Every structure is written in structure tokens, then in C-alpha cells.
Amino acid sequence: MLPAHEVRKTVTLVFSDLKGSTALGERLDPEAVREVIDRYFNAMAAEITRHGGKIEKYIGDAIMAVFGLPRAHEDDALRAVRAAAGMREALQRVNADLLRRHGVALANRTGVNTGEVVADDDPNAAQKLATGDAVNLAARLEQAAPENEIYLGETTYRLVRDAVTVEAVEPLELKGKAERIPAYRLVSAHGLMGSVRRVDTPVVGRDAELAALAEACSQARMTRSSRLVTVIGDAGLGKSRLVHEAVGRAGEGARVLRGRCLPYGDGITFWPLREMVFGAAGITNDDAPEDARAKMQAVIGEADVVDRLAAAAGLSAKPYPLPELYWATGKFLETMAGNDIVLAIVDDIHWAEPAFLDLLEHLLDSDASAPALLLATARHDLLEDKPDWGERDRSTRLVLKPLSDAASAAVVANLLGSANLPEDVVQRIVAAAEGNPLFVEQMLSMLIDNRAIRQEDGRWVRGERYAEIAVPPTIQALLEARLDRLGREERFTVEPAAVIGMQFAVPAVTALAPEATRPQIGERLQTLARKRFIESAATAEGEVLFRFHHHLVRETVYGGLLKRARARLHTDFVRWADQVNAERGRALEFEEILGYHLEQAHRYLGELGPLDEQAIATGIDAARRLTGAARRAFARGDMHAAVNLFRRSTALLPADHAQRLALLPELGETLMELGDFADARAVLDEAAVTAEQVGNQRVRASARIVRMLVRLYSAEPGDWSSMALQVAEETIPILEREGAHDELANAWRLSGQVHGIALRYRQIVVAIEKSIAHARLAGDARMVARAGLALSTTALYGPTPVAQAIEQCEGILSGGLTNRQVEAIVMCTLAQLHAMRGEFDRARALYRRGRAMLHDLGQGVNAASTGMDVGRVEWLAGDLVTAEREVQADLDFLAQRGETYFLSSMAAQLSCIVRGLGDDARALELSLTAEQAAAEDDTVSHIMWRVARAPLIARSGDLPEAEALASRAIELARSTDAPIFLADALVELGSVLHLADRAEEARAAIDEAIALYAEKGDTVSTARARGVITSG
């Protein structure tokens, strides 16, 4: 026995009220009044029932009728509007007779509105129409209409607009509505319904698009590089079928990978990549993480690539940054391509996270582009957020247009095979389809399901009910009509599937379905497949998968569920999945998705009324899961996803919940990393104030630290350095008492940041080492990597002797870095240190490897910034030609992109190199470029451009100006802990003083430089400085 089951249904309501009946009683005898009123109501009822409506109730002189119960029809809204128009015409006929018989005429006014109500899914049950907004708005429209006029609501008009003539009226100010409501005066109802949508038919009428796809495939093959083609169109225009056809024409040597962006999309950043990797490696959901990795290793081979893809796929918690994941994806596609190309299909990128869209573009920009044709599908929503998508090099955008009538007729023929459909039926479908193949197929399916057409002796003929089937006005109406024709057992099967998602497994549906239906779930799913609601998907080992024919089918089924039923099914799915994932050891992999399901359950329960304890607990559980996903996104540097997940987590928790307060500093820091400083300030200020009010010293300390970092990073007006150090000093003892290593790492990071602004390297080292220690205790690999990079820079430019600095940098490299970007930059830093000791072969090997890694990762700006390392190495080695070539190329790259932070120092360095080659004019020009690009607080650049220009000015004869420049550079350098910069400035001052015949002062400057170089362990520069004395 199946349980009672209510569903949400879209219906159209007609509310019509007779006017002036009281005055009628004053003019006529009661018997005559009765005859008049009966004549009126009988005429109105006849029109309503003639169009398939049901009179719900009489309210005084008003009639309320409903279209869509007990079963929905694809044209319920149009039936209702036609009924209203018929009622108006019927009233005219009634009035003609009443005037002749009684000398009176009646008037009414009518409102028609479409909206959701709750009803029993059993067509034989007595229906009780729920009151609510849909009913109230129909009544309000009627009250606003003039006599003998019909007002349509906005939703109703959208459903029937191609079948009616209307006049828009001024938006109505209706009782109970906060905003004015659009309304339309019905002039006439005519013809069939307008255009609707369709999906999944063989490709016809797309020759130009297929040619463009073939050309892109050919280019990818010929150039051995990546191409991106994005097919954009409304739902149902055949995007997926077009891609499928292109894949079939690509040749047997092409490797095909497929992934999809989930319809809810948020936070599932690399799900399409995960599906591609799993498909390529033959990974099933039953595979333990180690088995999955083994399969990946067997197919992909390279361990570094497997590690990063495993992290992207949720098989590993290692926090690789986004460039690492992008690099690994390129390598993966390159491996999959083999000697041909790989076709990587990504469906529905309008739901993609920014980081995944960046990945697609990275694959085009990468220096090591894989021979791949990236085929993406999207709705027009994508272009609203990314209007220039598909317009860059190696990228093509195909926007699908509706099919011609001939092409739509060909879709019908392809669906039916050799059996011909009567020409007038084909033309009826084609006329209604208006070029959308999804509508063609779904209309045809409904005609077959409803036996409006049937096969007889190998040919299609009209069924008995053919005349009853109207063309649906929209795909939503069509799918609701088809859904209502399912048996209750089928409905109980498809509903839990819709809650699970676009793709679902039989065991999951079985677990969520009512107990009485479970033995027949497999059979019911096959029935649903035959009826074209679902289709078989890729079958994993030991697990049968199905997917909905289209997202609109799934959304229609899902939308029919009561909100309380949705909440229950979402929660039940999570409990089932938790059990299965625990058995498989794969809980981490699906944490984000399961958090989404609980989030939906919590939302629906909140929409139904105040949350009880169980609903609150559901929200807390959802927040816990989404927070875990947020922290992993933060760790890999995916700040867009992290912000989204942190925001959702905080929204799920009660306002006074301790965990919500604890999450605010994390959200604030993530917003800061994203560059959203205004929102970061607001979140952090809320956290600090609330924490102080409730006495939570840990959260208050954390919020103050991050708030100060925001001030420093966003360059808020004012001198915040002293205050920042004070905040760090005040909060560190509090956090130490709490054992809050995450927050302590940030506090010492703040301290190091302040010292870094002033180039106080000794103090930076202390702060960085403290930050690293606490980050390691907290398991924060991203903070460790970031601090390690700062430590290597400090070791290079600070007072740390070269031998010790090399040891520190090698320790960073051997410390299990998961961040290849940091690893590459540290290698280039290490190259400078080895060059200081005259180990030039070793230095060159290091910077070449590091720069290659950065180019491989697509890190163009960071790769160019290492030109400073190359320039210093080759300067020390005496190869000024190589130094000039490499630094100039990187400088040009930075200039083309408008970058100035690295450019200012690099231009100053190149000025010195070019001066060494004898081109003083160009050297002077470069020093001016450096000066202009240097930020006001960029101490390094202001030292370097003065060091570069001083000898040039001296050679031109202006010795006082040259001395002033060198002296100012020395003054700036003495305020820092940067001995190399000070020594370089002293050497140039010595050269200027020598030209001024001030030998003793020159010797003093050079001697001090020699002492600094020697103390640093820079033997090459020490020898050079001594050479300056000798040559002098």
C-alpha cells in the first residue's frame, strides 16, 4: 500500500465576480432574479468545463475555477485564458437574451493567475485546493479589472503570450503586495501556444557549426596545441547533441573525456576534471582512495601529476594551489592525447566556478599547451557574467540559432525511424516547436505516451485522443503534463532520483524510496527510461547509473515535491551516503556535495516556519561539512570557492552560535585574499565587536590580526605599522594561552609583514620562523609555503651569510613543498646565492629549472620576475650579454601587462647591465623608467635606480648630483637590514668619489662595501670590489 502523497503543482486559476446583483434584486421579482443568476452561472460553468477546468467553489456571486487539477495539461494557462475569454463572449450572449426577456444586462470582471498549489498526487482523491498567494493574486486581479474586462497575471501572460493579444496596464498596487504587480488586459485569445524548448535529437541543420568544430579539431591536431570551442544556446537547442556529433566525426585516434558542471555548481570547482580523470582511469565509486590513485598512476604515470589530480578530485587533502592543479590538468590532457588529440567535453559551464573557467583559459595560454580540443556547452547565462568568453586566441564561440522548419521535421523523422508520421501531425509539431529540438522530442513523446498517436501495421496513425492534445506553451508545462501521466509507483521512484541530482545510482534511489516500492525500483527505472524521463548513463563496475534526459526534466520533478518532502529526502540521502562512504573510506571526497544537500534541507525547513531543534542541527551539520570544503579551497588558493563556502557556512548557523563567530575571521581573511576589502572589513568588524561582547578573546584577537592585515594590504590611509606591531604583541599572548596555532601563524605573519615594509630582515626572520612553526602545528601547508618563500627572500637579501642562506633555502625545498610555484621561486633565489660563491654552473641550472617550472605552470608574471635572479647571476658571472638578453625579455613581458612592482627594480638592474655594455644613453633611460615605476614605499627600487644612475651622471660631469644620488641610496640602505643593497650603493659612491679625485673617501666607501660583501659571504662581489681599489 503506497502512502498518501501530496505534491506541489502549477495550476492556473480563474476568479470571476458578478457585479450589481444587489441592484438586480431591487428591479426584478425573486423568481426572475433566480432565473437570471442561474442562467449566468450555467453559462459561465459551461465555458469553464468546456476548456477542461474545474469549478473549485462559488463565493457569493464569484466563481473560482482551477485548470491543472486533478491532472496537469501542457496548456492549462491557455485553457484558462480561453475559458475566461469564452465566459466574456458567453456573457454577451446571455445579456442579449436577458435584455429581451427582462430588460437587464449583467457585468462581471475576471482575473487569471498561474502559480503553485499543493494537491494529492492521486487523481481519484478528493482535491482540496490550498489557499495561498496564487489564489489571492487571482482574486486581486479580478478586483482591479474594469467591468467586463479580464486581467492576466505576469506568469500567465508569459505562458500564453504567443496565443493572445493583450494590452499592458499600469502595474497594479494590490492589497497585501509590497510591490506593484504587472498585469495585462486580455483583448482576445487566438491560435496555439508559442515557442518552447527541446533537447537530445540527432543533429540536423547544424552544418556550419559542425564545420567550425571540425576546423577546430583539425587545428588542434595540426598545431599540437589546445583549442576551446564553446557552444552556447538556450536549453533544448541541441548543444550536447552537436558536441556528440562532432566527437563522432573526430576520428578513431582521438581520445574522448567528459565532465560536467553540476547544476547547483557552487563550490564543486573541479568536478568536471574529476569525472574526466575517473573516466580515463576506470575509477569507480567502490574504489578506495589508494586504489583510485593506483589506477590514476597506471594511466597517467607521472607522480607529480597524479598527486595534484588526486587533490583536485577529492582523493587527497593536500592543499595544492590553483596553478599546480592547472599545470597537472595540462599534463593529464597531454598524456591522454598520445599521438593524436584528446577531446575534453565539459557540459554546462554556465554553472562553473571562476577557478574552473580560469583553468579552461589557462589550458589555452600555457606554454606547454596539450593537443586538445576543449568542447564546452553553456547557456547564455555565461555571457552575462563573461561577455568576452570565447573571443580570445585559439577560442571559438558558437551561438546556436533555432532550426529551420525543414530541420525540425527531420528531427521528427529521425526520432521515429522508418515509420512515417502523417504530414499534418508533423507540421503541427514543427509549427509548435519553432526551431527548438527539445520541444519536438518531448511533444512527440507525450503524443505517444498519451496514445494520441500509435503504431499500426508499421506506420503511425492518429489515436482516438489526438484532437484532445494541445500544443504546450512552454517546456515546463509540457514536462508537468508528462509527469502527471506517470503512475504513483513511477512517481515515487523518480522523485528521490531528482533530489539526488542529475545523475544517480540505483542503490541510492532504492534507499530513499518508500519501502513498499523498493523491490520494483529497477523495473520502474527501466520504465522511466522507456518513457524518456531518464536514460542509462556510463555503467561503473558493479553499479548501474541513470541520468535525467535533461536538467529541465529533473527540475520539474524536483519542483513538484513539497518542501518538507525535499528536506526529508535531502537528509535521508546524506545519511545513506555517509554510511556508504564510510564503508568505502571516501567521506572527504563528497563532503561538499553532502553539505549542499543538508543546506537545501535546512533552507526548505526554514521557509516553512520557525526552525525546531532537529532543523537547527541539520544546519549545523551542513555548516560543518561546507566549512571543511571551504578550508580546503582556501588551502589550494581557490578564494572564489572558499568565500562562497564560508558565507554559506555562516548563513547556516544560528546568529549566536559559537562556531559562526569563530568562522568570521576566516571568512574575513578569505575576502582579503580575494581583494574584497570592503566586505572583509565589515565581517571582521562584526567578529571583533561580537567577540568582545561575549568575551571570546580568541576570536577577537584573530579578527584584530586579520583586520590589521587588511589595512596593510589595502593601503588604507595612515601609518599602520606601529599599530600593527602593537596588535601582534597584544594578541600573541592571548592566542598562546588558547593554543591557537592557526591564529598565531597569522599574528607572526602580521609582524613579519610590518618588518618587511622596512626591510628589517633580522626581525623578519624571527617572525617568519615563528609563523612557520605555528603553521606546521596547525597543518597549514599554504601558510608554511608562503612563509618559506618570504624566508628564502630574507636569506638572500638579509644579513644571513651565504652558506647559511643556502642551507635554509635547501631546507625549504626538501621540506615536502606541495607548492611548485614557491619551489620554483626558491630555486631562483638559491641560484643567486650559489652565484655569490662563484658556482655559476650550479646557479644557472637552478634558475633554468625554476623558470621552466613557472612557465609550465602558466605563471607568466612570476616567471618574468625571476629575470632579477638571472640578471644577478649573469652579472656576477660576467656574462653581460646573456644578462641583458634575458632581463630585457622579461622586462618587455612585464611592461606589456602593465606590471610595475617587479618592473621598477628590474629596469634599474638592466640599467646597470647596459651601462656595463657601454650604452650609457639607454642605461639612463632605463633608470628613469625605474624611477617612474617605483612606488613611494618601494625602498629597494629607490635604492637601485639611484645606484644605477649615479655613475652615469658622474660620467656626464655632474659629480655633485652623482654623489647626492649615491649618498641618498646609502642613506636608504642603512635604514634596512639589506647588506647587499648597501654594499652596491657604497661601491658606486666610491666610483663617483674616485672620479672627483677624493681617493681617501673613495677608499673608505669601497672598504666598507668589501666588509659587507665578505660578511655576507658574497666572494665574487668581494673580489670585484677589491678590483675597484686596485684599478683605482
Secondary structure, DSSP 8 states (H G I E B T S, - for coil): -----EEEEEEEEEEEEEE-HHHHHHHS-HHHHHHHHHHHHHHHHHHHHHTT-EEEEEETTEEEEEES-SS--TTHHHHHHHHHHHHHHHHHHHHHHHHHHTS---EEEEEEEEEEEEEES-TTS------SHHHHHHHHHHHHS-TT-EEEEHHHHHHHGGGEEEEEEEEE--TT-SS-EEEEEEEEE-S------B------S-HHHHHHHHHHHHHHHHHTS-EEEEEE-STTSSHHHHHHHHHHTS-TT-EEEEEE--SS-TT-TTHHHHHHHHHHHT--TTS-HHHHHHHHHHHH--HHHHHHHHHHTTS------HHHHHHHHHHHHHHHHTTS-EEEEEE-GGG--HHHHHHHHHHHH-TT--SEEEEEEE-THHHHH-TTTT-STTEEEEE-----HHHHHHHHHHHHTTS---HHHHHHHHHHHTT-HHHHHHHHHHHHHTTSEEEETTEEEE-TTGGG----SSHHHHHHHHHHTS-HHHHHHHHHHHHH-SEEEHHHHHHHS-GGGGGGHHHHHHHHHHTTSEEE---BTTB-EEEES-HHHHHHHHHTB-HHHHHHHHHHHHHHHHHHHHHHT-TGGGHHHHHHHHHHHHHHHHHTSS--HHHHHHHHHHHHHHHHHHHHHHHTT-HHHHHHHHHHHHHHS-TT-HHHHHHHHHHHHHHHHHT-HHHHHHHHHHHHHHHHHHT-HHHHHHHHHHHHHHHHHTT-SS--HHHHHHHHHHHHHHHHHHT-HHHHHHHHHHHHHHHHHTT-HHHHHHHHHHHHHHHHHHT-HHHHHHHHHHHHHHHHHSSS-HHHHHHHHHHHHTS----HHHHHHHHHHHHHHHHHTT-HHHHHHHHHHHHHHHHHTT-HHHHHHTHHHHHHHHHHHT-HHHHHHHHHHHHHHHHHTT--HHHHHHHHHHHHHHHHTT-HHHHHHHHHHHHHH--TT-HHHHHHHHHHHHHHHHHTT-HHHHHHHHHHHHHHHHTTT-HHHHHHHHHHHHHHHHHTT-HHHHHHHHHHHHHHHHHHT-HHHHHHHHHHHHH-
